[in-house]
Amino acid sequence: MKVVIVDDVPLVLTLLRHLVSKLPDCEPCCFSDPLEAVEWCMKNEPDLIVADFDMPRMDGAALLETVRLRHPDVPVLMITSSPVAELRYRVLHLGTSDFLTKPLDNVEFVARAANLLSMHAQHKTMSSRADALAGEIQQSAIELINHQRTALVCLSRAARYRDPETGAHIQRMAHYCRHIARNLGLPQDQQDLLLDAAPMHDVGKVGVPDAILLKPAKLDPSEFLVMQQHAGIGHAILSRTRSPLLDMAAQIAYTHHEKYDGTGYPRGLQGEQIPLVGRIAAVADVYDALTSRRPYKEAWTPDAATDYLVEGSGSHFDPACVRAFLEGWDEVMDIRQQFSDEEGAYPRKGKAA
């Protein structure tokens, strides 16, 4: 352990070096100039600082304040020849660990220095254990999130076996969501969470009867009411386990068919009553549905779909989300190209949107 000794009196410096050398596993680092001592401390890791209070160029209080900026936990043993109580109070208030008065009692000095070194060693051990525990907790959290992502992927695949929409649609929609979130200024962790949660927006369709889900024509009013239930079914599936990822996925499943003016389903939420992730997903999902070929329709051009979003801004869609989607249009086109549908993606007839 490195013990920094600072005293401008050579005789005292020699005595302190001798006393510190008696401590097991200790290396004295001696300085007669406090500025040199501070420079050393800024570049190295002391285990204990022993400093005289009354020194030229920088007194013990200034040294203590400066070193604490770099080493807030290193113990400091202050030494002074002044018996003034106010001086002691000042130095103790600044955060000195212990205080001794000259002339030194050699036995007392060695004992106090040993105690401070022992406490610092214990502190470092506890800090290391805390860091290790924090690392284990972080790793466990990462593994849990990965398990949740795996579960969502499995659910997504299960839903896709019943729904004729392609996996490419799910990927595009999720990346569009992240694009919107980024342009809205959401934190990076929320953008990443949205990318993982958005693919679950239609998982509730696993509970819709095939006769309705796969109907090759427009749904009649009673059938559409049944179809609307997929939002609530998706929420029920995803809200059973509490986690940020599943919570967000459940919100998206429940609210991505709500409309900004309150005419959507399943609850007729309006404006900011709709969670932001639901408002984001609404724009991303509708745009990709419009620009994708389906068994019952041809794909719209990007310009036509964009006009639809703009016309629906303030009624169907949150205007801020529409603006965020249209910002950085090259990225939207890159996503569309990267996750393009494969040829023959729709070998069978499917439902009407």
N, C-alpha and C positions, 0 to 999 in steps of 0.2 A: 504494500500500500504506500502511496506517495503522500508525504506530509510536507506541505509548503510552510517554510518558516521565514517570516519577514521582520527584521529588526535592524535599525540603522546603527546600533552599537555593536561593534565587532565582538567584544567579549561576551555579550549576551547571546549573540548569534552562535558563537562557538559552544556556549553552554547548552543552548537549546538543541543544537545538532547532536551533542553528546547524549542528552537525555532521550531524544527521539530514537537514537541508535540502539538504545536499550529495549525498545519495543519490538516484539517479534514481527518479522516479515514487513518491516517498514523501511522506506528509503527517504531520508531527509533531502529536501530541495530548498536550499538556502538563498535568500536574497537580502541584500542591504538596501536596495532601491525598490520601494513599493511599486513603482511603475513597471519595472522589469518583472516583478512578481505577478502583476496583473496581466502583462503580456503573455507570460508562461501559462497562466490559468486559462486564458482565452483559447489556447491551442491544445491544452492537455486536460486530464481528468484528475484533479486532486481528491484525496480521500479525507484530508483534514487540512485546515489552514490555521496556523498559529501566527498571530500578528500583534506587533506592538501598536498601541494607540497613537502615541506621540511620535510622529515621524515627519521629516521635511518632505516637501513636494506633494505628498498625499497622506492624510492621516488615516487611522484605522477605520473610521466611519466611512470615509469616501471609498476606501479599498473594499470594505464590506458591501456597500451598495453596488459597486461596479461588478464585483465577482458574482454577486447574487443574480445578476442578469443572465449570466452564462451557466451558473451552477446553483440553482435555487435550493438544492437539498444538501449541499456539502456543509459539514459542521465547521464552525469557526470558533476558535478559542482566542479571546482577546486578552492582551496583557497590558497593564498600565501602571505607572508609578503614582498616579493621581488618586487621592482618597475621596475625591468629590463625588457625592452620591448622584448628583444630577448627570454627571458624565456616564456613570454606570447605567442609569435609567435610559439615557439616550441610546447607548450602544445596544442594550438589551432590546429596546423598542425596534431598532433597525434589524434585529434578527440574529444577533450573535448567539451561539449555542451555550457558551460558558465564559466565565470571567475570572481572571487571576490578577493579583496585585503584586508588584515588585516590592521588596526582593522576593524571589520565588522560593517556595518550598519544593525542593526537587521531588520528593516522594509524592506530594499532592499533585504536582504537574504531571508526572508519569501516570498516576492513577486516573486523573481527569482525561488526559489525552487517550489513554487506553479505552476508557468508557465511551468516549465520543467515536473512536474508530470502530468499536464493537457495534454501537448503535447504527453507524453508517453502513457497516457490512450487512447487518440484519435488514436494513432498509433496502439495500440493493438486492438482497436475496428475495425479499417480498415483492419488490418491483419486477424482478425477473419472473417470479412465479405468476404475478398478475398479468404480465405480458404474455406468458405462455398460455395462461388460462383464456385470456382474451383472444389469442390466436386460435385456440381450440373451439371457442364459442363461435368465432367468425367462420371457421371451417365447417362446423356443424350447421350453421345457418346457410352457408353456400350449398352444402349437400342437401339440406331440406328444400331449398329453392329448386335445386336441380331435380329432386324427386317430384316436386309439384309440377315442374315444367314437363317432366316425362309423363305424368298423369294427364296433363292437359293435352299433350300430343296424342296420347292413346284415345282420349275422349274425342278429340278432333277427328281422328281417323275413323272412329266408330260412327260419328255423325256423317262423315263423307260417304260411308258405304250406303247410307239411306238417302242422301241428298245428292242430286246430280251435279251440284256445283263442284268445281274442281279445287284441288289443293292450291293451284296457282292463284285462284281468287282469294283464298284465305291469306296467302302470303302477300299478295298485293295490298289487300285491305289493311293488314297489320302494318305494313311499311308505310302506307299512306297515313295511317294513324300517327305513327312516330314522326313523320314529316310535319304533320299539322302541329303536334305537341311541341316539336323543336321550334317552329316558327312562332308559337304562342309564348315561348320562353319558359316552358316547364323544365324543372331540374332534370339532369341526365338520368338519375335513377328512376324517375317517373316515366321518362321516355322509354327506357329499357323495359320497365314493367308493362307498359302499354303494348309494346311490341309482342311480349309473351302472352298477354291476356286477350288481346283482340281476336286471335283465331277462334276463340270460344264463343263468339257472338251469337252463332246460330246452333249451338249444341242442343238446345231445347227441341230442335226438330226431330230428335230421336223419339219424341213422344207424340208426334203427329201421325195419324193413320196414313198408310201408303196411298190409299185412294185419293187423298187430298194432296199429300206431299208430291206425288208423282203424276198428278193430273195434267194432261198435255194441253189443257185449255184454261181459259180464265176461270177463276174460282167464283162461285155464286156467293151471295152475302152470308149464308149460313156456313158454307165451307170456309170463307175468309175468317169468320169468327173463331172457328176451330184452329185455323192456322195461326191466328194471333196469340193463341195460348202458348206458343213455343217460347215466347219471351219469359213468361212466368215459370215454365218448366225448366228453362236454362238457369234461371236464377235459383230455383229450388235445388237443382243438381249441384251448382257451384258454391252455394252459400252454406253447405253443411260443415265445412272445415274452415276455421278462421286463419287467414294469412293474408298479407297485403296482396299477393298475386291472385289468389282465388277471390278475394273481396272485389278486386278491380274487375276480374273476369265476370263475376256475378252481376256487378253494376252494368257492365257493357251489355251483357245478355238481356238484362231487364229493361234497359232504357234506350237502346240504339234505334228503336222504332218510334220513340216519342218525337213530337215535332215542336219546334220553337214556339208556335202560336197556340199550342195546347190541343191540337186536333189529332195527335198521334195516339199510339196504344202502347202498353195495355192500360195505363192509368191516366192518360190525358194530362201529363205534366206540362208545364209551360215555362219558357225562359230558363232562368237559372235554377228552377226547381229540378231541372234535368241535370244530373251530374255531368261535369265537364267531359269526362271520358265517354259518356253516352252521346253528347253533342258532337264530339270529334268522330266517333265511330259512325254516326249517322251520315256525315259527309263522305267519309272514306268508303263506306259500304254502298251507298247509292251511286256514287261516281263509278265504282268498279262494276256494279251490276249493270249500269247503263252501257258502259263501254265493252261489255263482255257478250259474246254470242251465247245464246241459250237455245234449247230445242224449239222454244216457242217464239223466238225473236232474233233479229240480227243485231249485231253490235252497233251502238251509236258511235259517231265520230267523237274524238276528244273535244272538238269545238262545240258540238251540239250538247254534250254532257256538261261542259263548262257553262254554257248558256243556261242550262237547266238549274245548275247550282246557284248561279247569280240571280235568276228569276225567283228562286225559292229562298233566297237570303232574307231572313227576318220573318218568314212564315214557316216553311219546313225546316230551315237550317239556321243555326247560330251564325250571324253575319261575321263575327270574329273568326270562327272556324273556317268559313268559306274563304275569307281573305288569307288566312294562314295556309290553306291548301293551295291557293293559286300563287302564293309567293314562292319563288324558286322553282319555276315550272319545269326546268330541265331535270330536276330530281324526280318529279312525278313521271316524266317520260322515261327516265332511266329505270325506275321501278317497274313500269309497265313492260319495258323491254326485257328486263332481267327475269321477270316471273311471267313470261308469256304462256298462254295455253298451248298444250300439245295438240297436234292434229288428231282428230277423232276423239276428242275429249268427251263428246256427248253421243254415245252409240245408241242411246235410248231416249224415248220421250220423257219430258219432265214437267214440273208444275209451272203454272203461270206465276209471275212475280206479284 
